[in-house]
Amino acid sequence: MKNRLKVLRAEYDMTQADLANRLDVSRQTVNAIEKGKFDPSLPLAFKISNLFKLPIEKIFEEEML
Amino acid sequence: MKDTIGNKQVIRATKILAVWTFLWVGSMALGTFGPKFIWNENTTLTIIGVIINAIFGAGMIFANIRHLNSLDELQRKIQVEAMGVALGVGVVGGLTYSMLDTTNLMEGDAEISIVVILISITYAITLAIGQIRYK
């Protein structure tokens, strides 16, 4: 799944550690999500959505095969 | 990295798990070598040693569950994958090893410690691979 997490984080001037602290996850998890290596659970996706005040579909995009 | 409430919980749960693991390993050594080297085959003391070891083992299991619950979802995924592979390798490898013994294809008796070592090494390697994969 593709996502705009890195771009949004830059817009909000946050480091990966800052975002990890806000989401209560490890920096490794934020990094893995940004790189598309790990898809977050629905609760975490909602947390991200609430933090950036955007609907989930504006942050995450399904990769079509 | 800043210490969040979540991080503190992970550190605390890891320390508690380490203490229970240490107690379990220590009581295992005591229960194994105590009868011969400390209490001269006294049955009552041996039974107490075995019971204490089982209690510490149960404590370690609960500490491990608590540790898993303290992790975030990616860390938990890495742990569960490592445990799954270790369990699979342990069952398959253990039964193959046992078959080698029962069919007399190997010299000597199969030792449970070999299976424990196999599971431990597999878990450690798979955990390291998971950490690198999601780095």
N, CA and C atoms of all chains as a GROMACS GRO file, in nm:
protein
  600
    1MET      N    1   0.085  -0.119   0.000
    1MET     CA    2   0.000   0.000   0.000
    1MET      C    3   0.089   0.125   0.000
    2LYS      N    4   0.059   0.218  -0.094
    2LYS     CA    5   0.134   0.344  -0.098
    2LYS      C    6   0.074   0.441   0.003
    3ASN      N    7   0.156   0.534   0.050
    3ASN     CA    8   0.102   0.634   0.142
    3ASN      C    9   0.178   0.766   0.132
    4ARG      N   10   0.116   0.871   0.186
    4ARG     CA   11   0.175   1.006   0.181
    4ARG      C   12   0.231   1.047   0.317
    5LEU      N   13   0.263   0.949   0.398
    5LEU     CA   14   0.304   0.978   0.536
    5LEU      C   15   0.429   1.067   0.541
    6LYS      N   16   0.526   1.036   0.457
    6LYS     CA   17   0.652   1.112   0.459
    6LYS      C   18   0.627   1.258   0.421
    7VAL      N   19   0.543   1.277   0.320
    7VAL     CA   20   0.511   1.414   0.273
    7VAL      C   21   0.436   1.490   0.383
    8LEU      N   22   0.338   1.424   0.442
    8LEU     CA   23   0.259   1.489   0.548
    8LEU      C   24   0.346   1.522   0.670
    9ARG      N   25   0.434   1.431   0.699
    9ARG     CA   26   0.524   1.452   0.813
    9ARG      C   27   0.612   1.576   0.787
   10ALA      N   28   0.658   1.587   0.661
   10ALA     CA   29   0.741   1.703   0.624
   10ALA      C   30   0.659   1.831   0.633
   11GLU      N   31   0.535   1.826   0.587
   11GLU     CA   32   0.447   1.944   0.593
   11GLU      C   33   0.427   1.991   0.737
   12TYR      N   34   0.417   1.895   0.826
   12TYR     CA   35   0.396   1.927   0.969
   12TYR      C   36   0.529   1.948   1.043
   13ASP      N   37   0.640   1.941   0.968
   13ASP     CA   38   0.774   1.959   1.023
   13ASP      C   39   0.800   1.866   1.142
   14MET      N   40   0.771   1.740   1.118
   14MET     CA   41   0.791   1.640   1.224
   14MET      C   42   0.899   1.541   1.184
   15THR      N   43   0.976   1.496   1.280
   15THR     CA   44   1.071   1.387   1.254
   15THR      C   45   0.996   1.255   1.269
   16GLN      N   46   1.061   1.148   1.227
   16GLN     CA   47   0.998   1.015   1.245
   16GLN      C   48   0.975   0.987   1.394
   17ALA      N   49   1.071   1.030   1.476
   17ALA     CA   50   1.059   1.007   1.621
   17ALA      C   51   0.941   1.086   1.678
   18ASP      N   52   0.924   1.211   1.629
   18ASP     CA   53   0.810   1.294   1.675
   18ASP      C   54   0.678   1.223   1.644
   19LEU      N   55   0.669   1.177   1.517
   19LEU     CA   56   0.545   1.111   1.474
   19LEU      C   57   0.523   0.982   1.554
   20ALA      N   58   0.632   0.908   1.573
   20ALA     CA   59   0.621   0.783   1.650
   20ALA      C   60   0.569   0.811   1.791
   21ASN      N   61   0.619   0.919   1.852
   21ASN     CA   62   0.573   0.955   1.987
   21ASN      C   63   0.425   0.992   1.987
   22ARG      N   64   0.383   1.067   1.884
   22ARG     CA   65   0.242   1.108   1.877
   22ARG      C   66   0.150   0.987   1.857
   23LEU      N   67   0.201   0.889   1.781
   23LEU     CA   68   0.118   0.770   1.751
   23LEU      C   69   0.136   0.658   1.854
   24ASP      N   70   0.231   0.678   1.944
   24ASP     CA   71   0.263   0.578   2.046
   24ASP      C   72   0.309   0.445   1.984
   25VAL      N   73   0.396   0.458   1.883
   25VAL     CA   74   0.459   0.340   1.822
   25VAL      C   75   0.609   0.367   1.816
   26SER      N   76   0.685   0.268   1.770
   26SER     CA   77   0.830   0.287   1.760
   26SER      C   78   0.864   0.362   1.631
   27ARG      N   79   0.984   0.424   1.629
   27ARG     CA   80   1.028   0.495   1.508
   27ARG      C   81   1.043   0.395   1.393
   28GLN      N   82   1.082   0.273   1.428
   28GLN     CA   83   1.095   0.166   1.328
   28GLN      C   84   0.962   0.143   1.255
   29THR      N   85   0.853   0.149   1.330
   29THR     CA   86   0.720   0.128   1.270
   29THR      C   87   0.685   0.241   1.174
   30VAL      N   88   0.712   0.365   1.214
   30VAL     CA   89   0.685   0.479   1.126
   30VAL      C   90   0.767   0.465   0.998
   31ASN      N   91   0.894   0.433   1.014
   31ASN     CA   92   0.983   0.417   0.899
   31ASN      C   93   0.934   0.306   0.805
   32ALA      N   94   0.893   0.194   0.863
   32ALA     CA   95   0.846   0.080   0.782
   32ALA      C   96   0.717   0.116   0.706
   33ILE      N   97   0.630   0.194   0.771
   33ILE     CA   98   0.505   0.236   0.703
   33ILE      C   99   0.539   0.331   0.588
   34GLU      N  100   0.626   0.428   0.615
   34GLU     CA  101   0.665   0.525   0.511
   34GLU      C  102   0.725   0.457   0.389
   35LYS      N  103   0.804   0.354   0.413
   35LYS     CA  104   0.871   0.284   0.302
   35LYS      C  105   0.782   0.181   0.236
   36GLY      N  106   0.658   0.166   0.288
   36GLY     CA  107   0.564   0.071   0.230
   36GLY      C  108   0.596  -0.074   0.263
   37LYS      N  109   0.683  -0.092   0.364
   37LYS     CA  110   0.719  -0.229   0.403
   37LYS      C  111   0.615  -0.290   0.497
   38PHE      N  112   0.538  -0.203   0.561
   38PHE     CA  113   0.441  -0.251   0.661
   38PHE      C  114   0.313  -0.170   0.651
   39ASP      N  115   0.201  -0.240   0.643
   39ASP     CA  116   0.071  -0.172   0.638
   39ASP      C  117   0.014  -0.162   0.780
   40PRO      N  118  -0.023  -0.041   0.823
   40PRO     CA  119  -0.073  -0.028   0.960
   40PRO      C  120  -0.212  -0.090   0.977
   41SER      N  121  -0.244  -0.121   1.101
   41SER     CA  122  -0.378  -0.172   1.131
   41SER      C  123  -0.478  -0.058   1.114
   42LEU      N  124  -0.606  -0.092   1.112
   42LEU     CA  125  -0.709   0.011   1.096
   42LEU      C  126  -0.706   0.113   1.212
   43PRO      N  127  -0.693   0.067   1.339
   43PRO     CA  128  -0.685   0.167   1.448
   43PRO      C  129  -0.568   0.264   1.432
   44LEU      N  130  -0.452   0.212   1.388
   44LEU     CA  131  -0.336   0.300   1.371
   44LEU      C  132  -0.358   0.394   1.252
   45ALA      N  133  -0.419   0.342   1.146
   45ALA     CA  134  -0.449   0.425   1.030
   45ALA      C  135  -0.544   0.539   1.070
   46PHE      N  136  -0.641   0.510   1.156
   46PHE     CA  137  -0.734   0.614   1.205
   46PHE      C  138  -0.660   0.717   1.290
   47LYS      N  139  -0.565   0.669   1.370
   47LYS     CA  140  -0.484   0.760   1.452
   47LYS      C  141  -0.408   0.859   1.362
   48ILE      N  142  -0.350   0.803   1.255
   48ILE     CA  143  -0.274   0.886   1.159
   48ILE      C  144  -0.369   0.985   1.091
   49SER      N  145  -0.484   0.933   1.053
   49SER     CA  146  -0.586   1.016   0.988
   49SER      C  147  -0.629   1.132   1.079
   50ASN      N  148  -0.653   1.102   1.205
   50ASN     CA  149  -0.694   1.207   1.301
   50ASN      C  150  -0.583   1.309   1.325
   51LEU      N  151  -0.460   1.258   1.330
   51LEU     CA  152  -0.346   1.346   1.356
   51LEU      C  153  -0.328   1.448   1.244
   52PHE      N  154  -0.338   1.402   1.120
   52PHE     CA  155  -0.319   1.492   1.005
   52PHE      C  156  -0.450   1.552   0.954
   53LYS      N  157  -0.560   1.521   1.021
   53LYS     CA  158  -0.692   1.575   0.989
   53LYS      C  159  -0.728   1.551   0.841
   54LEU      N  160  -0.702   1.431   0.797
   54LEU     CA  161  -0.734   1.393   0.658
   54LEU      C  162  -0.802   1.256   0.660
   55PRO      N  163  -0.892   1.232   0.564
   55PRO     CA  164  -0.952   1.097   0.558
   55PRO      C  165  -0.845   0.992   0.523
   56ILE      N  166  -0.867   0.872   0.567
   56ILE     CA  167  -0.767   0.765   0.545
   56ILE      C  168  -0.731   0.750   0.397
   57GLU      N  169  -0.833   0.760   0.311
   57GLU     CA  170  -0.806   0.739   0.167
   57GLU      C  171  -0.722   0.851   0.105
   58LYS      N  172  -0.708   0.963   0.177
   58LYS     CA  173  -0.620   1.070   0.128
   58LYS      C  174  -0.476   1.048   0.172
   59ILE      N  175  -0.458   0.954   0.261
   59ILE     CA  176  -0.322   0.924   0.311
   59ILE      C  177  -0.271   0.792   0.253
   60PHE      N  178  -0.360   0.694   0.253
   60PHE     CA  179  -0.321   0.561   0.204
   60PHE      C  180  -0.391   0.531   0.071
   61GLU      N  181  -0.316   0.467  -0.016
   61GLU     CA  182  -0.371   0.435  -0.148
   61GLU      C  183  -0.337   0.290  -0.181
   62GLU      N  184  -0.440   0.217  -0.222
   62GLU     CA  185  -0.418   0.077  -0.257
   62GLU      C  186  -0.336   0.068  -0.385
   63GLU      N  187  -0.239  -0.023  -0.386
   63GLU     CA  188  -0.159  -0.042  -0.506
   63GLU      C  189  -0.227  -0.141  -0.597
   64MET      N  190  -0.263  -0.095  -0.717
   64MET     CA  191  -0.329  -0.185  -0.814
   64MET      C  192  -0.226  -0.271  -0.885
   65LEU      N  193  -0.256  -0.400  -0.894
   65LEU     CA  194  -0.162  -0.490  -0.963
   65LEU      C  195  -0.187  -0.492  -1.113
   66MET      N  196   1.615   0.845   2.123
   66MET     CA  197   1.469   0.854   2.106
   66MET      C  198   1.403   0.890   2.239
   67LYS      N  199   1.308   0.982   2.232
   67LYS     CA  200   1.240   1.026   2.353
   67LYS      C  201   1.166   0.909   2.418
   68ASP      N  202   1.164   0.911   2.550
   68ASP     CA  203   1.095   0.804   2.622
   68ASP      C  204   0.946   0.833   2.630
   69THR      N  205   0.866   0.763   2.551
   69THR     CA  206   0.722   0.780   2.560
   69THR      C  207   0.669   0.683   2.665
   70ILE      N  208   0.539   0.698   2.697
   70ILE     CA  209   0.478   0.604   2.792
   70ILE      C  210   0.489   0.462   2.737
   71GLY      N  211   0.467   0.450   2.602
   71GLY     CA  212   0.475   0.319   2.536
   71GLY      C  213   0.613   0.258   2.548
   72ASN      N  214   0.716   0.340   2.523
   72ASN     CA  215   0.854   0.292   2.534
   72ASN      C  216   0.887   0.246   2.675
   73LYS      N  217   0.842   0.324   2.772
   73LYS     CA  218   0.868   0.290   2.912
   73LYS      C  219   0.803   0.155   2.947
   74GLN      N  220   0.682   0.134   2.892
   74GLN     CA  221   0.612   0.007   2.916
   74GLN      C  222   0.691  -0.109   2.857
   75VAL      N  223   0.746  -0.089   2.735
   75VAL     CA  224   0.824  -0.195   2.669
   75VAL      C  225   0.949  -0.225   2.752
   76ILE      N  226   1.018  -0.119   2.796
   76ILE     CA  227   1.142  -0.137   2.875
   76ILE      C  228   1.110  -0.211   3.005
   77ARG      N  229   1.002  -0.169   3.070
   77ARG     CA  230   0.963  -0.231   3.197
   77ARG      C  231   0.924  -0.379   3.175
   78ALA      N  232   0.845  -0.404   3.070
   78ALA     CA  233   0.803  -0.542   3.042
   78ALA      C  234   0.923  -0.629   3.005
   79THR      N  235   1.021  -0.572   2.933
   79THR     CA  236   1.141  -0.646   2.894
   79THR      C  237   1.223  -0.681   3.018
   80LYS      N  238   1.235  -0.584   3.110
   80LYS     CA  239   1.312  -0.609   3.234
   80LYS      C  240   1.244  -0.718   3.317
   81ILE      N  241   1.111  -0.710   3.328
   81ILE     CA  242   1.038  -0.812   3.406
   81ILE      C  243   1.056  -0.950   3.343
   82LEU      N  244   1.050  -0.955   3.208
   82LEU     CA  245   1.071  -1.082   3.138
   82LEU      C  246   1.212  -1.135   3.163
   83ALA      N  247   1.311  -1.045   3.162
   83ALA     CA  248   1.450  -1.086   3.186
   83ALA      C  249   1.464  -1.146   3.327
   84VAL      N  250   1.399  -1.083   3.426
   84VAL     CA  251   1.407  -1.132   3.564
   84VAL      C  252   1.346  -1.272   3.575
   85TRP      N  253   1.226  -1.290   3.519
   85TRP     CA  254   1.159  -1.421   3.524
   85TRP      C  255   1.240  -1.528   3.450
   86THR      N  256   1.298  -1.488   3.334
   86THR     CA  257   1.379  -1.583   3.257
   86THR      C  258   1.502  -1.625   3.338
   87PHE      N  259   1.566  -1.525   3.402
   87PHE     CA  260   1.682  -1.554   3.485
   87PHE      C  261   1.645  -1.649   3.600
   88LEU      N  262   1.531  -1.622   3.664
   88LEU     CA  263   1.485  -1.707   3.775
   88LEU      C  264   1.458  -1.850   3.726
   89TRP      N  265   1.395  -1.858   3.608
   89TRP     CA  266   1.360  -1.990   3.554
   89TRP      C  267   1.487  -2.069   3.519
   90VAL      N  268   1.581  -2.003   3.451
   90VAL     CA  269   1.706  -2.071   3.413
   90VAL      C  270   1.783  -2.112   3.539
   91GLY      N  271   1.788  -2.019   3.636
   91GLY     CA  272   1.858  -2.048   3.762
   91GLY      C  273   1.797  -2.166   3.836
   92SER      N  274   1.662  -2.167   3.843
   92SER     CA  275   1.595  -2.277   3.914
   92SER      C  276   1.607  -2.408   3.837
   93MET      N  277   1.619  -2.397   3.704
   93MET     CA  278   1.640  -2.516   3.620
   93MET      C  279   1.777  -2.578   3.653
   94ALA      N  280   1.878  -2.490   3.664
   94ALA     CA  281   2.013  -2.539   3.698
   94ALA      C  282   2.013  -2.601   3.838
   95LEU      N  283   1.943  -2.534   3.931
   95LEU     CA  284   1.936  -2.583   4.069
   95LEU      C  285   1.864  -2.719   4.074
   96GLY      N  286   1.750  -2.727   4.002
   96GLY     CA  287   1.672  -2.852   4.001
   96GLY      C  288   1.747  -2.966   3.934
   97THR      N  289   1.834  -2.931   3.838
   97THR     CA  290   1.908  -3.034   3.764
   97THR      C  291   2.031  -3.083   3.842
   98PHE      N  292   2.108  -2.986   3.894
   98PHE     CA  293   2.234  -3.023   3.959
   98PHE      C  294   2.224  -3.032   4.111
   99GLY      N  295   2.120  -2.969   4.168
   99GLY     CA  296   2.103  -2.969   4.313
   99GLY      C  297   2.101  -3.107   4.376
  100PRO      N  298   2.019  -3.202   4.324
  100PRO     CA  299   2.011  -3.335   4.385
  100PRO      C  300   2.147  -3.403   4.399
  101LYS      N  301   2.232  -3.384   4.300
  101LYS     CA  302   2.362  -3.452   4.302
  101LYS      C  303   2.468  -3.375   4.382
  102PHE      N  304   2.471  -3.242   4.362
  102PHE     CA  305   2.582  -3.166   4.420
  102PHE      C  306   2.549  -3.087   4.547
  103ILE      N  307   2.420  -3.063   4.576
  103ILE     CA  308   2.388  -2.979   4.693
  103ILE      C  309   2.315  -3.057   4.802
  104TRP      N  310   2.203  -3.124   4.769
  104TRP     CA  311   2.124  -3.187   4.875
  104TRP      C  312   2.127  -3.340   4.872
  105ASN      N  313   2.225  -3.395   4.809
  105ASN     CA  314   2.254  -3.538   4.818
  105ASN      C  315   2.130  -3.628   4.794
  106GLU      N  316   2.063  -3.603   4.681
  106GLU     CA  317   1.949  -3.685   4.635
  106GLU      C  318   1.830  -3.687   4.732
  107ASN      N  319   1.815  -3.585   4.816
  107ASN     CA  320   1.698  -3.578   4.906
  107ASN      C  321   1.572  -3.556   4.822
  108THR      N  322   1.479  -3.652   4.827
  108THR     CA  323   1.361  -3.649   4.739
  108THR      C  324   1.273  -3.526   4.764
  109THR      N  325   1.249  -3.493   4.891
  109THR     CA  326   1.163  -3.379   4.925
  109THR      C  327   1.220  -3.250   4.863
  110LEU      N  328   1.350  -3.228   4.881
  110LEU     CA  329   1.413  -3.107   4.826
  110LEU      C  330   1.409  -3.107   4.673
  111THR      N  331   1.422  -3.227   4.615
  111THR     CA  332   1.417  -3.237   4.469
  111THR      C  333   1.277  -3.200   4.417
  112ILE      N  334   1.174  -3.250   4.488
  112ILE     CA  335   1.035  -3.216   4.448
  112ILE      C  336   1.013  -3.065   4.461
  113ILE      N  337   1.060  -3.008   4.571
  113ILE     CA  338   1.046  -2.862   4.590
  113ILE      C  339   1.118  -2.787   4.477
  114GLY      N  340   1.236  -2.836   4.442
  114GLY     CA  341   1.314  -2.774   4.333
  114GLY      C  342   1.238  -2.777   4.201
  115VAL      N  343   1.176  -2.891   4.172
  115VAL     CA  344   1.100  -2.907   4.046
  115VAL      C  345   0.977  -2.814   4.047
  116ILE      N  346   0.908  -2.809   4.162
  116ILE     CA  347   0.788  -2.723   4.173
  116ILE      C  348   0.825  -2.575   4.155
  117ILE      N  349   0.932  -2.535   4.222
  117ILE     CA  350   0.978  -2.395   4.210
  117ILE      C  351   1.012  -2.363   4.064
  118ASN      N  352   1.077  -2.457   3.998
  118ASN     CA  353   1.113  -2.437   3.857
  118ASN      C  354   0.987  -2.420   3.771
  119ALA      N  355   0.886  -2.504   3.798
  119ALA     CA  356   0.760  -2.495   3.721
  119ALA      C  357   0.691  -2.362   3.748
  120ILE      N  358   0.692  -2.315   3.874
  120ILE     CA  359   0.629  -2.186   3.908
  120ILE      C  360   0.701  -2.071   3.835
  121PHE      N  361   0.834  -2.073   3.839
  121PHE     CA  362   0.911  -1.968   3.770
  121PHE      C  363   0.886  -1.976   3.618
  122GLY      N  364   0.870  -2.098   3.567
  122GLY     CA  365   0.841  -2.116   3.425
  122GLY      C  366   0.708  -2.053   3.388
  123ALA      N  367   0.606  -2.075   3.475
  123ALA     CA  368   0.474  -2.014   3.450
  123ALA      C  369   0.485  -1.862   3.455
  124GLY      N  370   0.562  -1.812   3.552
  124GLY     CA  371   0.584  -1.666   3.562
  124GLY      C  372   0.649  -1.611   3.436
  125MET      N  373   0.744  -1.686   3.383
  125MET     CA  374   0.813  -1.642   3.261
  125MET      C  375   0.716  -1.637   3.143
  126ILE      N  376   0.627  -1.735   3.134
  126ILE     CA  377   0.529  -1.737   3.025
  126ILE      C  378   0.438  -1.614   3.032
  127PHE      N  379   0.388  -1.583   3.154
  127PHE     CA  380   0.301  -1.465   3.169
  127PHE      C  381   0.378  -1.335   3.141
  128ALA      N  382   0.504  -1.333   3.182
  128ALA     CA  383   0.587  -1.214   3.156
  128ALA      C  384   0.608  -1.198   3.005
  129ASN      N  385   0.621  -1.311   2.935
  129ASN     CA  386   0.638  -1.306   2.790
  129ASN      C  387   0.512  -1.253   2.722
  130ILE      N  388   0.396  -1.297   2.770
  130ILE     CA  389   0.268  -1.248   2.715
  130ILE      C  390   0.257  -1.097   2.738
  131ARG      N  391   0.292  -1.055   2.861
  131ARG     CA  392   0.287  -0.913   2.895
  131ARG      C  393   0.384  -0.833   2.806
  132HIS      N  394   0.502  -0.890   2.783
  132HIS     CA  395   0.601  -0.825   2.697
  132HIS      C  396   0.547  -0.809   2.556
  133LEU      N  397   0.486  -0.916   2.502
  133LEU     CA  398   0.428  -0.910   2.367
  133LEU      C  399   0.320  -0.802   2.359
  134ASN      N  400   0.237  -0.795   2.464
  134ASN     CA  401   0.129  -0.696   2.464
  134ASN      C  402   0.180  -0.552   2.476
  135SER      N  403   0.302  -0.536   2.526
  135SER     CA  404   0.356  -0.400   2.541
  135SER      C  405   0.415  -0.347   2.410
  136LEU      N  406   0.436  -0.438   2.314
  136LEU     CA  407   0.499  -0.398   2.188
  136LEU      C  408   0.398  -0.332   2.094
  137ASP      N  409   0.449  -0.252   2.000
  137ASP     CA  410   0.357  -0.198   1.900
  137ASP      C  411   0.333  -0.303   1.791
  138GLU      N  412   0.244  -0.273   1.696
  138GLU     CA  413   0.200  -0.378   1.605
  138GLU      C  414   0.309  -0.434   1.514
  139LEU      N  415   0.405  -0.350   1.472
  139LEU     CA  416   0.514  -0.402   1.388
  139LEU      C  417   0.607  -0.491   1.469
  140GLN      N  418   0.642  -0.444   1.589
  140GLN     CA  419   0.730  -0.524   1.675
  140GLN      C  420   0.666  -0.658   1.709
  141ARG      N  421   0.534  -0.654   1.731
  141ARG     CA  422   0.462  -0.778   1.762
  141ARG      C  423   0.463  -0.872   1.641
  142LYS      N  424   0.445  -0.815   1.523
  142LYS     CA  425   0.447  -0.896   1.400
  142LYS      C  426   0.583  -0.966   1.385
  143ILE      N  427   0.691  -0.891   1.410
  143ILE     CA  428   0.826  -0.949   1.399
  143ILE      C  429   0.843  -1.063   1.499
  144GLN      N  430   0.795  -1.040   1.622
  144GLN     CA  431   0.805  -1.143   1.727
  144GLN      C  432   0.724  -1.267   1.691
  145VAL      N  433   0.600  -1.244   1.645
  145VAL     CA  434   0.512  -1.357   1.614
  145VAL      C  435   0.568  -1.439   1.497
  146GLU      N  436   0.624  -1.369   1.396
  146GLU     CA  437   0.685  -1.441   1.283
  146GLU      C  438   0.802  -1.527   1.332
  147ALA      N  439   0.885  -1.468   1.418
  147ALA     CA  440   1.002  -1.541   1.470
  147ALA      C  441   0.957  -1.661   1.553
  148MET      N  442   0.854  -1.641   1.636
  148MET     CA  443   0.804  -1.751   1.718
  148MET      C  444   0.743  -1.861   1.631
  149GLY      N  445   0.671  -1.819   1.528
  149GLY     CA  446   0.607  -1.916   1.437
  149GLY      C  447   0.710  -2.003   1.367
  150VAL      N  448   0.815  -1.939   1.315
  150VAL     CA  449   0.920  -2.014   1.245
  150VAL      C  450   0.992  -2.106   1.345
  151ALA      N  451   1.021  -2.052   1.464
  151ALA     CA  452   1.092  -2.132   1.565
  151ALA      C  453   1.009  -2.254   1.607
  152LEU      N  454   0.878  -2.233   1.623
  152LEU     CA  455   0.790  -2.344   1.659
  152LEU      C  456   0.788  -2.450   1.548
  153GLY      N  457   0.774  -2.404   1.424
  153GLY     CA  458   0.770  -2.495   1.309
  153GLY      C  459   0.899  -2.576   1.297
  154VAL      N  460   1.011  -2.505   1.305
  154VAL     CA  461   1.141  -2.572   1.295
  154VAL      C  462   1.159  -2.667   1.414
  155GLY      N  463   1.111  -2.624   1.530
  155GLY     CA  464   1.123  -2.707   1.651
  155GLY      C  465   1.044  -2.837   1.638
  156VAL      N  466   0.921  -2.826   1.590
  156VAL     CA  467   0.836  -2.945   1.576
  156VAL      C  468   0.891  -3.038   1.468
  157VAL      N  469   0.916  -2.981   1.349
  157VAL     CA  470   0.965  -3.064   1.238
  157VAL      C  471   1.104  -3.120   1.269
  158GLY      N  472   1.194  -3.029   1.311
  158GLY     CA  473   1.331  -3.072   1.343
  158GLY      C  474   1.333  -3.170   1.459
  159GLY      N  475   1.250  -3.144   1.560
  159GLY     CA  476   1.245  -3.231   1.678
  159GLY      C  477   1.196  -3.370   1.644
  160LEU      N  478   1.091  -3.376   1.562
  160LEU     CA  479   1.036  -3.508   1.524
  160LEU      C  480   1.132  -3.584   1.432
  161THR      N  481   1.199  -3.511   1.343
  161THR     CA  482   1.298  -3.577   1.257
  161THR      C  483   1.412  -3.634   1.342
  162TYR      N  484   1.456  -3.551   1.437
  162TYR     CA  485   1.563  -3.593   1.529
  162TYR      C  486   1.520  -3.716   1.610
  163SER      N  487   1.393  -3.713   1.656
  163SER     CA  488   1.339  -3.827   1.732
  163SER      C  489   1.333  -3.953   1.645
  164MET      N  490   1.296  -3.932   1.516
  164MET     CA  491   1.286  -4.046   1.424
  164MET      C  492   1.424  -4.108   1.400
  165LEU      N  493   1.526  -4.020   1.394
  165LEU     CA  494   1.663  -4.070   1.377
  165LEU      C  495   1.701  -4.160   1.495
  166ASP      N  496   1.651  -4.122   1.613
  166ASP     CA  497   1.680  -4.200   1.734
  166ASP      C  498   1.605  -4.332   1.734
  167THR      N  499   1.471  -4.325   1.708
  167THR     CA  500   1.389  -4.448   1.716
  167THR      C  501   1.424  -4.549   1.607
  168THR      N  502   1.474  -4.500   1.493
  168THR     CA  503   1.511  -4.592   1.385
  168THR      C  504   1.658  -4.633   1.392
  169ASN      N  505   1.725  -4.587   1.498
  169ASN     CA  506   1.867  -4.618   1.521
  169ASN      C  507   1.958  -4.572   1.408
  170LEU      N  508   1.916  -4.461   1.343
  170LEU     CA  509   2.002  -4.408   1.237
  170LEU      C  510   2.113  -4.319   1.295
  171MET      N  511   2.098  -4.286   1.424
  171MET     CA  512   2.206  -4.211   1.489
  171MET      C  513   2.252  -4.283   1.615
  172GLU      N  514   2.374  -4.255   1.651
  172GLU     CA  515   2.428  -4.318   1.772
  172GLU      C  516   2.380  -4.242   1.895
  173GLY      N  517   2.355  -4.312   2.002
  173GLY     CA  518   2.314  -4.248   2.127
  173GLY      C  519   2.166  -4.212   2.128
  174ASP      N  520   2.123  -4.149   2.241
  174ASP     CA  521   1.982  -4.111   2.256
  174ASP      C  522   1.959  -3.966   2.218
  175ALA      N  523   1.838  -3.939   2.170
  175ALA     CA  524   1.800  -3.800   2.139
  175ALA      C  525   1.790  -3.722   2.270
  176GLU      N  526   1.841  -3.600   2.271
  176GLU     CA  527   1.838  -3.516   2.391
  176GLU      C  528   1.746  -3.397   2.366
  177ILE      N  529   1.655  -3.370   2.462
  177ILE     CA  530   1.562  -3.259   2.448
  177ILE      C  531   1.636  -3.126   2.438
  178SER      N  532   1.755  -3.119   2.500
  178SER     CA  533   1.832  -2.993   2.498
  178SER      C  534   1.869  -2.953   2.355
  179ILE      N  535   1.889  -3.054   2.268
  179ILE     CA  536   1.924  -3.024   2.128
  179ILE      C  537   1.807  -2.950   2.061
  180VAL      N  538   1.684  -2.995   2.090
  180VAL     CA  539   1.565  -2.932   2.031
  180VAL      C  540   1.549  -2.789   2.086
  181VAL      N  541   1.574  -2.773   2.216
  181VAL     CA  542   1.565  -2.639   2.277
  181VAL      C  543   1.667  -2.544   2.213
  182ILE      N  544   1.789  -2.595   2.192
  182ILE     CA  545   1.893  -2.514   2.127
  182ILE      C  546   1.852  -2.478   1.984
  183LEU      N  547   1.796  -2.577   1.912
  183LEU     CA  548   1.749  -2.554   1.774
  183LEU      C  549   1.643  -2.444   1.770
  184ILE      N  550   1.545  -2.454   1.862
  184ILE     CA  551   1.437  -2.355   1.868
  184ILE      C  552   1.495  -2.216   1.901
  185SER      N  553   1.584  -2.211   1.998
  185SER     CA  554   1.642  -2.083   2.040
  185SER      C  555   1.721  -2.016   1.928
  186ILE      N  556   1.804  -2.094   1.860
  186ILE     CA  557   1.886  -2.038   1.752
  186ILE      C  558   1.797  -1.992   1.637
  187THR      N  559   1.695  -2.074   1.603
  187THR     CA  560   1.603  -2.037   1.495
  187THR      C  561   1.530  -1.908   1.529
  188TYR      N  562   1.483  -1.898   1.655
  188TYR     CA  563   1.412  -1.777   1.700
  188TYR      C  564   1.502  -1.654   1.690
  189ALA      N  565   1.625  -1.668   1.738
  189ALA     CA  566   1.719  -1.554   1.738
  189ALA      C  567   1.749  -1.509   1.595
  190ILE      N  568   1.773  -1.605   1.505
  190ILE     CA  569   1.806  -1.571   1.365
  190ILE      C  570   1.686  -1.506   1.296
  191THR      N  571   1.566  -1.566   1.314
  191THR     CA  572   1.446  -1.513   1.249
  191THR      C  573   1.412  -1.374   1.303
  192LEU      N  574   1.435  -1.353   1.433
  192LEU     CA  575   1.410  -1.222   1.493
  192LEU      C  576   1.504  -1.117   1.432
  193ALA      N  577   1.631  -1.155   1.417
  193ALA     CA  578   1.730  -1.063   1.358
  193ALA      C  579   1.693  -1.031   1.213
  194ILE      N  580   1.650  -1.133   1.137
  194ILE     CA  581   1.608  -1.112   0.997
  194ILE      C  582   1.489  -1.015   0.993
  195GLY      N  583   1.392  -1.037   1.083
  195GLY     CA  584   1.274  -0.949   1.089
  195GLY      C  585   1.312  -0.805   1.120
  196GLN      N  586   1.404  -0.787   1.214
  196GLN     CA  587   1.447  -0.652   1.252
  196GLN      C  588   1.515  -0.583   1.133
  197ILE      N  589   1.594  -0.660   1.057
  197ILE     CA  590   1.664  -0.603   0.941
  197ILE      C  591   1.564  -0.573   0.830
  198ARG      N  592   1.470  -0.666   0.808
  198ARG     CA  593   1.372  -0.649   0.700
  198ARG      C  594   1.288  -0.523   0.717
  199TYR      N  595   1.249  -0.493   0.842
  199TYR     CA  596   1.162  -0.378   0.866
  199TYR      C  597   1.238  -0.256   0.919
  200LYS      N  598   1.370  -0.256   0.900
  200LYS     CA  599   1.453  -0.148   0.953
  200LYS      C  600   1.419  -0.015   0.883
   0.00000   0.00000   0.00000
